[in-house]
Amino acid sequence: MPTGRHLPVRCCCLLRCPSLAFPLLILIALILPAALPAQVNRPNDIVSFRLHDKYLILVQTTVNGAGPFRFLLDTGSTHTVIDPGLAQQLQTPVIGETSLVTVSDVHKDRLVRLDKVRVGNSEVSELGAIIDKLDEVKLRTPGIRGVLGEDFLSQFDILIDYRARTLRFDGDAPAGERCRIETAGRYQDMPTTNRLLIKAEVMDVSRGELQLQLDTGAKLPELFPVRHGTFAAQPWAGSMAFSSGPNGTSTHSHTTIRVGTTLVRDLDLVQSRRGVAFDALGLLPAAIFRSIYISHSGGFVILNPVK
């Protein structure tokens, strides 16, 4: 994270289509220099979470010793976000500024330093965070005070169990196939960091493997146009398509996605026609799996691991 000077930072926010029952979540691809010297407490503990709308992970989070507050856990967000009211309540020091580019506008937000961020007994000290109103997020998940991004999550190896609704921090890796993830990408010749990029194949689309963002904040798999304003029709085997929304977004039913040897069948998949500033070709929702182990330290994930 930056030092205490103003920094014009390019970042990207993706607004997921509300007409398709998507929430409005921030996906920030930041380019920030000079990270704060984070300190991490690794207790190897298990934390319960609340599952909202069958896919959004809500966790009780303590910030600077206050709380707990309800935060959204989002692997698709590169950095942690807090709302202005919480920043004011905690009197967080401002350490910089960033420009946020969204589908609808461009605006500047402040960067602040959080002394301690804790989930259960897992803690990161000296963490940078972005102040944002999170208006659309709060409309769909009332009571949210912030978003836990990959700058926090990447400090741990995490097992997300959607059935048990638990998170396990820094436990041993379970048995199962290890699929490689990339934690850095590129957009318009600039690096993006704190990513979870994974190769997947949409079996009904004849375009081979695609690099997708593994995203706990996404409800449906989504593919983006290759370039702004471009949309190539693809042959879909055994799927039905319908359009929704002003951008003519197409949703295909009964599709199959393969990651490694893991197959997930009978999915609805969105093919977007909108231009998206992003470093992946689409989104892969984590919630389509029963559980998922993310090894940030090893650079791999295990999908539906064996208990």
Rosetta blueprint (number, residue, H / E / L):
1 M L
2 P L
3 T L
4 G L
5 R L
6 H L
7 L L
8 P L
9 V L
10 R E
11 C E
12 C E
13 C L
14 L L
15 L L
16 R L
17 C L
18 P H
19 S H
20 L H
21 A L
22 F L
23 P L
24 L L
25 L L
26 I L
27 L L
28 I L
29 A L
30 L L
31 I L
32 L L
33 P L
34 A L
35 A L
36 L L
37 P L
38 A L
39 Q E
40 V E
41 N E
42 R L
43 P L
44 N L
45 D L
46 I E
47 V E
48 S E
49 F L
50 R E
51 L E
52 H E
53 D L
54 K L
55 Y L
56 L E
57 I E
58 L E
59 V E
60 Q E
61 T E
62 T E
63 V E
64 N L
65 G L
66 A E
67 G E
68 P E
69 F E
70 R E
71 F E
72 L E
73 L E
74 D L
75 T L
76 G L
77 S L
78 T L
79 H L
80 T E
81 V E
82 I E
83 D L
84 P H
85 G H
86 L H
87 A H
88 Q H
89 Q H
90 L H
91 Q L
92 T L
93 P L
94 V E
95 I E
96 G E
97 E E
98 T E
99 S E
100 L E
101 V E
102 T L
103 V L
104 S L
105 D L
106 V E
107 H E
108 K E
109 D E
110 R E
111 L E
112 V E
113 R E
114 L E
115 D E
116 K E
117 V E
118 R E
119 V E
120 G L
121 N L
122 S E
123 E E
124 V E
125 S E
126 E E
127 L E
128 G E
129 A E
130 I E
131 I E
132 D L
133 K L
134 L L
135 D H
136 E H
137 V H
138 K H
139 L H
140 R H
141 T L
142 P L
143 G L
144 I E
145 R E
146 G E
147 V E
148 L E
149 G L
150 E H
151 D H
152 F H
153 L H
154 S L
155 Q L
156 F L
157 D E
158 I E
159 L E
160 I E
161 D E
162 Y L
163 R L
164 A L
165 R L
166 T E
167 L E
168 R E
169 F E
170 D L
171 G L
172 D L
173 A L
174 P L
175 A E
176 G L
177 E L
178 R E
179 C E
180 R E
181 I L
182 E E
183 T E
184 A E
185 G E
186 R E
187 Y E
188 Q L
189 D L
190 M E
191 P E
192 T E
193 T E
194 N E
195 R E
196 L E
197 L E
198 I E
199 K E
200 A E
201 E E
202 V E
203 M L
204 D L
205 V L
206 S L
207 R L
208 G L
209 E E
210 L E
211 Q E
212 L E
213 Q E
214 L E
215 D E
216 T L
217 G L
218 A L
219 K L
220 L L
221 P L
222 E E
223 L E
224 F L
225 P L
226 V L
227 R L
228 H L
229 G L
230 T L
231 F L
232 A L
233 A L
234 Q L
235 P L
236 W L
237 A L
238 G L
239 S L
240 M L
241 A E
242 F E
243 S E
244 S E
245 G L
246 P L
247 N L
248 G L
249 T E
250 S E
251 T E
252 H E
253 S E
254 H E
255 T E
256 T E
257 I E
258 R E
259 V E
260 G L
261 T L
262 T E
263 L E
264 V E
265 R E
266 D E
267 L E
268 D E
269 L E
270 V E
271 Q E
272 S L
273 R L
274 R L
275 G L
276 V L
277 A L
278 F L
279 D L
280 A L
281 L L
282 G E
283 L E
284 L E
285 P E
286 A H
287 A H
288 I H
289 F L
290 R L
291 S E
292 I E
293 Y E
294 I E
295 S E
296 H L
297 S L
298 G L
299 G L
300 F E
301 V E
302 I E
303 L E
304 N L
305 P L
306 V E
307 K L
